[in-house]
């Protein structure tokens, strides 16, 4: 698993353990978190980017 995948998994575990829900219908359902980055750069695009 990649470092980002490990981070996302650990973050989901922490959030699901610490978020307190008041609505019991949601408490009975398992929470799902979708974590994405704002920009998904490939290594190629980062390395080929022109620097001033």
Backbone atoms as SQL, in Angstrom:
CREATE TABLE atoms (id INTEGER PRIMARY KEY, chain TEXT, resi INTEGER, resn TEXT, atom TEXT, x REAL, y REAL, z REAL);
INSERT INTO atoms VALUES
  (1, 'A', 1, 'UNK', 'N', 0.853, -1.176, 0.000),
  (2, 'A', 1, 'UNK', 'CA', 0.000, 0.000, 0.000),
  (3, 'A', 1, 'UNK', 'C', 0.900, 1.240, 0.000),
  (4, 'A', 2, 'UNK', 'N', 0.481, 2.239, -0.742),
  (5, 'A', 2, 'UNK', 'CA', 1.271, 3.465, -0.868),
  (6, 'A', 2, 'UNK', 'C', 1.165, 4.297, 0.410),
  (7, 'A', 3, 'UNK', 'N', 2.117, 5.226, 0.617),
  (8, 'A', 3, 'UNK', 'CA', 2.039, 6.102, 1.789),
  (9, 'A', 3, 'UNK', 'C', 0.729, 6.886, 1.845),
  (10, 'A', 4, 'UNK', 'N', 0.239, 7.325, 0.679),
  (11, 'A', 4, 'UNK', 'CA', -1.034, 8.054, 0.653),
  (12, 'A', 4, 'UNK', 'C', -2.183, 7.142, 1.074),
  (13, 'A', 5, 'UNK', 'N', -2.158, 5.906, 0.623),
  (14, 'A', 5, 'UNK', 'CA', -3.193, 4.942, 0.990),
  (15, 'A', 5, 'UNK', 'C', -3.195, 4.646, 2.479),
  (16, 'A', 6, 'UNK', 'N', -2.005, 4.516, 3.048),
  (17, 'A', 6, 'UNK', 'CA', -1.877, 4.284, 4.489),
  (18, 'A', 6, 'UNK', 'C', -2.409, 5.485, 5.260),
  (19, 'A', 7, 'UNK', 'N', -2.048, 6.690, 4.812),
  (20, 'A', 7, 'UNK', 'CA', -2.531, 7.915, 5.452),
  (21, 'A', 7, 'UNK', 'C', -4.055, 7.995, 5.386),
  (22, 'A', 8, 'UNK', 'N', -4.626, 7.752, 4.200),
  (23, 'A', 8, 'UNK', 'CA', -6.080, 7.820, 4.030),
  (24, 'A', 8, 'UNK', 'C', -6.796, 6.816, 4.927),
  (25, 'A', 9, 'UNK', 'N', -6.259, 5.597, 5.021),
  (26, 'A', 9, 'UNK', 'CA', -6.870, 4.569, 5.859),
  (27, 'A', 9, 'UNK', 'C', -6.842, 4.976, 7.325),
  (28, 'A', 10, 'UNK', 'N', -5.691, 5.468, 7.784),
  (29, 'A', 10, 'UNK', 'CA', -5.555, 5.884, 9.184),
  (30, 'A', 10, 'UNK', 'C', -6.462, 7.075, 9.483),
  (31, 'A', 11, 'UNK', 'N', -6.549, 8.034, 8.551),
  (32, 'A', 11, 'UNK', 'CA', -7.411, 9.201, 8.734),
  (33, 'A', 11, 'UNK', 'C', -8.875, 8.779, 8.837),
  (34, 'A', 12, 'UNK', 'N', -9.300, 7.862, 7.991),
  (35, 'A', 12, 'UNK', 'CA', -10.682, 7.370, 8.053),
  (36, 'A', 12, 'UNK', 'C', -10.970, 6.698, 9.389),
  (37, 'A', 13, 'UNK', 'N', -10.009, 5.916, 9.891),
  (38, 'A', 13, 'UNK', 'CA', -10.189, 5.261, 11.190),
  (39, 'A', 13, 'UNK', 'C', -10.342, 6.291, 12.301),
  (40, 'A', 14, 'UNK', 'N', -9.479, 7.302, 12.296),
  (41, 'A', 14, 'UNK', 'CA', -9.524, 8.338, 13.334),
  (42, 'A', 14, 'UNK', 'C', -10.833, 9.118, 13.267),
  (43, 'A', 15, 'UNK', 'N', -11.242, 9.509, 12.057),
  (44, 'A', 15, 'UNK', 'CA', -12.479, 10.280, 11.914),
  (45, 'A', 15, 'UNK', 'C', -13.697, 9.469, 12.340),
  (46, 'A', 16, 'UNK', 'N', -13.763, 8.212, 11.934),
  (47, 'A', 16, 'UNK', 'CA', -14.935, 7.406, 12.265),
  (48, 'A', 16, 'UNK', 'C', -15.010, 7.116, 13.765),
  (49, 'A', 17, 'UNK', 'N', -13.873, 7.094, 14.457),
  (50, 'A', 17, 'UNK', 'CA', -13.875, 6.865, 15.899),
  (51, 'A', 17, 'UNK', 'C', -14.245, 8.123, 16.676),
  (52, 'A', 18, 'UNK', 'N', -13.957, 9.300, 16.116),
  (53, 'A', 18, 'UNK', 'CA', -14.108, 10.534, 16.878),
  (54, 'A', 18, 'UNK', 'C', -15.285, 11.412, 16.482),
  (55, 'A', 19, 'UNK', 'N', -15.949, 11.116, 15.380),
  (56, 'A', 19, 'UNK', 'CA', -17.098, 11.930, 14.978),
  (57, 'A', 19, 'UNK', 'C', -18.328, 11.434, 15.729),
  (58, 'A', 20, 'UNK', 'N', -18.963, 12.348, 16.446),
  (59, 'A', 20, 'UNK', 'CA', -20.170, 12.018, 17.194),
  (60, 'A', 20, 'UNK', 'C', -21.390, 12.430, 16.383),
  (61, 'A', 21, 'UNK', 'N', -22.232, 11.476, 16.039),
  (62, 'A', 21, 'UNK', 'CA', -23.443, 11.761, 15.279),
  (63, 'A', 21, 'UNK', 'C', -24.646, 11.745, 16.211),
  (64, 'A', 22, 'UNK', 'N', -25.507, 12.749, 16.060),
  (65, 'A', 22, 'UNK', 'CA', -26.700, 12.830, 16.902),
  (66, 'A', 22, 'UNK', 'C', -27.873, 12.073, 16.296),
  (67, 'A', 23, 'UNK', 'N', -27.891, 11.919, 15.000),
  (68, 'A', 23, 'UNK', 'CA', -28.992, 11.248, 14.321),
  (69, 'A', 23, 'UNK', 'C', -28.759, 9.738, 14.375),
  (70, 'A', 24, 'UNK', 'N', -29.620, 9.029, 15.066),
  (71, 'A', 24, 'UNK', 'CA', -29.404, 7.593, 15.268),
  (72, 'A', 24, 'UNK', 'C', -29.480, 6.791, 13.976),
  (73, 'A', 25, 'UNK', 'N', -30.217, 7.288, 12.969),
  (74, 'A', 25, 'UNK', 'CA', -30.277, 6.544, 11.712),
  (75, 'A', 25, 'UNK', 'C', -28.909, 6.523, 11.035),
  (76, 'A', 26, 'UNK', 'N', -28.138, 7.602, 11.193),
  (77, 'A', 26, 'UNK', 'CA', -26.793, 7.632, 10.629),
  (78, 'A', 26, 'UNK', 'C', -25.807, 6.864, 11.507),
  (79, 'A', 27, 'UNK', 'N', -26.050, 6.834, 12.813),
  (80, 'A', 27, 'UNK', 'CA', -25.150, 6.110, 13.709),
  (81, 'A', 27, 'UNK', 'C', -25.162, 4.615, 13.409),
  (82, 'A', 28, 'UNK', 'N', -26.295, 4.113, 12.966),
  (83, 'A', 28, 'UNK', 'CA', -26.397, 2.682, 12.680),
  (84, 'A', 28, 'UNK', 'C', -25.739, 2.297, 11.361),
  (85, 'A', 29, 'UNK', 'N', -25.516, 3.264, 10.497),
  (86, 'A', 29, 'UNK', 'CA', -24.866, 3.003, 9.209),
  (87, 'A', 29, 'UNK', 'C', -23.373, 3.261, 9.323),
  (88, 'A', 30, 'UNK', 'N', -22.612, 2.535, 8.557),
  (89, 'A', 30, 'UNK', 'CA', -21.160, 2.720, 8.571),
  (90, 'A', 30, 'UNK', 'C', -20.796, 3.955, 7.750),
  (91, 'A', 31, 'UNK', 'N', -19.943, 4.802, 8.308),
  (92, 'A', 31, 'UNK', 'CA', -19.517, 6.011, 7.604),
  (93, 'A', 31, 'UNK', 'C', -18.519, 5.662, 6.511),
  (94, 'A', 32, 'UNK', 'N', -18.576, 6.405, 5.422),
  (95, 'A', 32, 'UNK', 'CA', -17.586, 6.266, 4.364),
  (96, 'A', 32, 'UNK', 'C', -17.041, 7.646, 4.043),
  (97, 'A', 33, 'UNK', 'N', -15.733, 7.754, 3.960),
  (98, 'A', 33, 'UNK', 'CA', -15.075, 9.003, 3.621),
  (99, 'A', 33, 'UNK', 'C', -14.384, 8.837, 2.281),
  (100, 'A', 34, 'UNK', 'N', -14.606, 9.785, 1.398),
  (101, 'A', 34, 'UNK', 'CA', -13.928, 9.789, 0.106),
  (102, 'A', 34, 'UNK', 'C', -12.905, 10.909, 0.164),
  (103, 'A', 35, 'UNK', 'N', -11.632, 10.544, 0.121),
  (104, 'A', 35, 'UNK', 'CA', -10.552, 11.518, 0.254),
  (105, 'A', 35, 'UNK', 'C', -9.846, 11.636, -1.083),
  (106, 'A', 36, 'UNK', 'N', -9.831, 12.849, -1.611),
  (107, 'A', 36, 'UNK', 'CA', -9.135, 13.092, -2.868),
  (108, 'A', 36, 'UNK', 'C', -8.243, 14.313, -2.710),
  (109, 'A', 37, 'UNK', 'N', -7.293, 14.441, -3.603),
  (110, 'A', 37, 'UNK', 'CA', -6.434, 15.615, -3.585),
  (111, 'A', 37, 'UNK', 'C', -7.019, 16.677, -4.496),
  (112, 'A', 38, 'UNK', 'N', -6.662, 17.922, -4.238),
  (113, 'A', 38, 'UNK', 'CA', -7.156, 19.014, -5.065),
  (114, 'A', 38, 'UNK', 'C', -6.577, 18.919, -6.472),
  (115, 'A', 39, 'UNK', 'N', -5.293, 18.610, -6.557),
  (116, 'A', 39, 'UNK', 'CA', -4.622, 18.455, -7.848),
  (117, 'A', 39, 'UNK', 'C', -3.923, 17.103, -7.852),
  (118, 'A', 40, 'UNK', 'N', -4.116, 16.347, -8.893),
  (119, 'A', 40, 'UNK', 'CA', -3.456, 15.054, -9.005),
  (120, 'A', 40, 'UNK', 'C', -2.381, 15.143, -10.082),
  (121, 'A', 41, 'UNK', 'N', -1.201, 15.541, -9.667),
  (122, 'A', 41, 'UNK', 'CA', -0.083, 15.683, -10.589),
  (123, 'A', 41, 'UNK', 'C', 0.631, 14.350, -10.728),
  (124, 'A', 42, 'UNK', 'N', 1.048, 14.052, -11.926),
  (125, 'A', 42, 'UNK', 'CA', 1.887, 12.885, -12.119),
  (126, 'A', 42, 'UNK', 'C', 3.335, 13.307, -11.871),
  (127, 'A', 43, 'UNK', 'N', 4.170, 12.348, -11.582),
  (128, 'A', 43, 'UNK', 'CA', 5.582, 12.644, -11.361),
  (129, 'A', 43, 'UNK', 'C', 6.185, 13.273, -12.604),
  (130, 'A', 44, 'UNK', 'N', 5.786, 12.801, -13.776),
  (131, 'A', 44, 'UNK', 'CA', 6.282, 13.359, -15.030),
  (132, 'A', 44, 'UNK', 'C', 5.964, 14.840, -15.156),
  (133, 'A', 45, 'UNK', 'N', 4.723, 15.225, -14.852),
  (134, 'A', 45, 'UNK', 'CA', 4.346, 16.634, -14.990),
  (135, 'A', 45, 'UNK', 'C', 5.076, 17.498, -13.969),
  (136, 'A', 46, 'UNK', 'N', 5.322, 16.967, -12.779),
  (137, 'A', 46, 'UNK', 'CA', 6.055, 17.743, -11.776),
  (138, 'A', 46, 'UNK', 'C', 7.515, 17.935, -12.173),
  (139, 'A', 47, 'UNK', 'N', 8.126, 16.877, -12.724),
  (140, 'A', 47, 'UNK', 'CA', 9.534, 16.963, -13.106),
  (141, 'A', 47, 'UNK', 'C', 9.739, 17.807, -14.358),
  (142, 'A', 48, 'UNK', 'N', 8.763, 17.831, -15.250),
  (143, 'A', 48, 'UNK', 'CA', 8.935, 18.572, -16.498),
  (144, 'A', 48, 'UNK', 'C', 8.454, 20.017, -16.407),
  (145, 'A', 49, 'UNK', 'N', 7.899, 20.398, -15.263),
  (146, 'A', 49, 'UNK', 'CA', 7.415, 21.773, -15.103),
  (147, 'A', 49, 'UNK', 'C', 8.590, 22.744, -15.197),
  (148, 'A', 50, 'UNK', 'N', 8.403, 23.801, -15.967),
  (149, 'A', 50, 'UNK', 'CA', 9.483, 24.774, -16.140),
  (150, 'A', 50, 'UNK', 'C', 9.577, 25.670, -14.910),
  (151, 'A', 51, 'UNK', 'N', 10.774, 25.875, -14.473),
  (152, 'A', 51, 'UNK', 'CA', 11.027, 26.734, -13.308),
  (153, 'A', 51, 'UNK', 'C', 11.491, 28.105, -13.795),
  (154, 'A', 52, 'UNK', 'N', 11.074, 29.184, -13.112),
  (155, 'A', 52, 'UNK', 'CA', 11.530, 30.533, -13.535),
  (156, 'A', 52, 'UNK', 'C', 13.010, 30.750, -13.289);
